């Protein structure tokens, strides 16, 4: 393929692929919010001194981290309908990504909370603050600063993991790329273009991560 033909191909594919990239970002952000909504209570459950709460949280984390994301998607989208539970492709994809990322985020948050000095807890208790107030007002602000790099890595991983939801016909960058390939029969340049878009998105979120770290660490310099 000559350069002019390649340029024309990419120009023709750009609207479809960029629209798919937009969906990729939206799905990743939605899954990140879902993962945080799941991961935060799971992290707290694993920190509490109650085995009845720790056990199910530990099983969930082990299951989500120990099985492939693709298998989890198949179970949710293709398996659950056999027992009467059905989801649309978008709902199934975001649910699978949220459940999977929630397990990893819970470990990041648990480690960050555990990294806060026990003296911070003791000092807060000595001032009359209870467990909840100490956690929310003293410990979590410090823990979130510690957890930012790990949480950002999870978001970047979600950007790439959204490519898997194409197998359940959920429209995003990879499925959009396949649709263009089906009409142009030019897989190599289009897959390389998709890889470049994923890379650019990752670089963008890495830059946002560095900016967030700088802002959060400003008071600790």
N, C-alpha and C positions, 0 to 999 in steps of 0.2 A: 504494500500500500504506500502510495506517495504521500508526501507531507500535506499537500493540498487536500487529498482525499481524507487523510486522518483528521485534519482541521474541520472539514465539512461534517464528518461523522460525529466528532465530539460536539460540534455546534448543534447538530440535530438532536443529539442525546441529552445535551445539557439541561433543558427545561424539565424533562422527566426525572433525570438523576438528581437534580437539585431539589425538586419537590420531594423525592424520596429521602434525601438527606435531611430536609426539614422535618419529615415525619420521624426519622431516626432520632433527632435531637429531642423532639417532643416526647417520644416513647421512653427515651433514656431518662429524661428529667422526671416524668411521671413515675417511672419505676424506682428512681432514686428516692422520691418522696414516699412512695409506698414502702420501700426498703427501710427508710428511717422510721416510719410509723410502726413497722414490725420490729426492727432491730433494737430500738431504744427500750421498749418494755422487756424484750427478751434479755437484753444486757442486764437490766435491773433484776430480773428474776434469777439470773445466774449469780448475782452478787449477794442476794438475800440468804440468810442462814436457815432457809427452810427447804428441806429436801423435796417436799411435795411440789414446790414451785421450780426448783432447780432441775429436777429430773426431766419433765417434759420440754423445758427450754433447751437442755443439753441434747436431748434426742432430736429435736427440730434442727439445731445447728449441725449436728453430726450428719443427719440425713441430707440436708440441703448441700452441705459442703462435700459429702461423700458420693453423690450421684451426679451424673452429667446433666447440665442444664437442658440439653436436647431431650433427654429422657423425661425430665420433669415437664417439659412442654407437651410431649406426646401424651403423658398421663393425664394432664389437665384438659387438653383439647380433644384427644381421641379416646382416652380411657374413661373419663368421668361420664360421658353421655350414656355409657352402658348401664349406669346406675341412676340415670335420670337427671344428671347435672350437666347442663350444657352452657357453653360460653361462646360469644362471638370471637373471631380471631384476635381483634384488638384487646378485648378483655382477657382472653386466655394468655396472650403474649405478655401483657403488662403484669398480670397476676403471677405468671411464672418467673419473670424477671424480678419482681418485687420480693417474692418468697426467697429466691436464690440470693439476691443482694442483701436481703434482711439478715441472713445468717452471717454473712461476712461483715456487714456493718455492726452487728451486735458484738462481734469479737473485737472490732476496732474500738467501739465505744467502751466495752468492758475493760479492755486494756488501758484505755485513756483514763477512765475513772480510777482504775487501780493504780495508775501512775501518779495520781495526785497524792501528795504527802499526807500521811495519817495525822500529822500535826495540824493540818487544815481542818480536819473533822474535829479534833480535840479542841482547837481554839474556838470553833463555832459553837460547840456544845457548852464550852465554858462561858460563852456570852448569852446562853439561854436559848439558842436556836435548836429546834427539833431536827429529826432526821430529814424530813421533807424540805424544810427551809434551808438546811445546810447543803443538801444535794443541789437544789435549784439555784440558790443564790451564791454559793461559795465554790462548790466542787465542779458543777457542770460548765461554768464559763471557762475554767482552767482546762477541763477535760476536752472540751470542744477545740480549743487551741491546739492541744496535743494530737487530736484525732483528725485534724484537717488534711494532712498528707494522705493518710490511709483512706479517708472518705473520698478524697478527690481521685485517688487511684481506682476506687470502686466505680465512680461515675465514668471515668475513662474506659474502664472495662465494659460498662454497660453500653457505651457507644458502640463498641465492637460486637458485644454479645447480641445486640438487636439484629445482627445479620442472620442469626439462627431462626428468628421468628418468620422468616420467609418460607420456611417449610410448612407453616400452618396458614399460608396465603395471606399473611398480614403485610400490607404494603409499607415498605420502607426502602432504604437505599439499595439493598441487595436484590429484592424482588423487582424493583424498578429497573435495575441494570439488566436482569434476566429478561424482562419484557422487551427492552430495547434490543438485546442480542437476538431474541427470537425473530425480530423483523429485519435486522441488518446482517446477521450471521458473521459478526466480527467480535468474537469473545475476548481476544487478547487485549486490544486497546481499551475496551470498555471495562473489563475487570481491573485493568491497571488504573483507569480513571477513577473507578470506585475506591480502589485502595488509596489513591491520592486524596480523595475526599475524606475518607476515614482518618487518614494521617493529619490532614489539616484540622479536622475537628478535634483530634487528640491534642495537637499543638495549641489550639485555642483554649481548651480547658486546662492544659498545663500552665498556660500564662495566667489564667484566672486563679488557679491554685496558688501560684507564686505571689500574686497580688494579695490574695486573702491571707496568706501566711505573713506577709510583710505588715499588713494592717493589724493583725492579731498579735504580732510580736513587738509592735511598736512600743507598747507600754512596758515591755520586759527587757528593753535594751539598756 
